[in-house]
Amino acid sequence: MSIEQEVLEREYELMLTHLEIRSEGKHFSLEDIEQEFAHLLVYQGQDWVGRGEIKNAEIQGHVYAYQVFLKRYKDAHPELLSTAQH
């Protein structure tokens, strides 16, 4: 396994665990998570010269974690979706 793959997998697991722990908190907000994800995607798209493959792997691991977390959370809490949609 390449170092990039190891970093991606490690960062994915760490971020997914972090998001799951946050979701159990008293002040958890799905909207906050969705906004963080949107900002993360902007950051990911700003592929600055010199960032490097390892940093890109780290960011990609975070993106995957947010995607998986949001899907799982919304699937587990369908009642929240009807009130969150405008």
N, C-alpha and C positions, 0 to 999 in steps of 0.2 A: 504494500500500500504506500502511495506517495505521501510526502509530508503535507501536501495541500489537502489530500483526502482525509488525513488524520485530523488536521485543523478543522476542516469543514464539519466532520462528524462530532468532534469534541465541542465545538462552538454551538452546533445544533442542539446537542443534548443539554449543555449548560443553559442556553437561552430558553429552551422548552421547559426545563425544570424551574427556572426563574419565573417564567410567565405563569406556570401552574401554581406556584407558591403565591404569587401576587394575586391570582384570581380568588384565592381563599381569604384574602384580607378584607377588612371592614370597609375600606374606602376604594375598593376595586371599581374601575370604570371600563367597560368595553370600548366606549368612545375613545378613551385615552390610548388604549392598545391599538385601535385602528388608526389613530393619528400618528402614533409612534411608527407604525408599520409604513404609513404613507411617507413619512420623513426618511425612514430607512431606505425606501425604494429610490428616493431622490438622491440620497447619499451614495447608494450603490451605482446609480447612473452617472455620478460625477467621477468617472474613472480617471483620476489624476495620473499623470505620467509619474512613474516612480512608486506608485502604491505597492505594486508587486503582487505576485500570485498568492502568497500566503495571506496577505491582508484581504485580497479578493475572496479567498476561500472562507475566511472568518466572516466576512459580511454575508456571503452566500449562505453560510450555516445559520446566521441570524434570520435571514429572509425566509428560509425553509421553516424555521421554528415558529416564526410569526404566522406563516400560512397554515401550518398544521394546527397550532394552538387555536387560531380564529375559527377554523373549520370545526374542530372538536368542540369548542366552547359553544358555538352557535347550534351545533347538532344536539348538544346536551341541554341547551336552554332555549328551545324554540319560542317560549313565551316572551322572551326579551326582544326577539326580532320584530314582532308586530308593533311594539311600542317604540322601537328605535327607528323604524322606517317612517319617513315623512310623506 
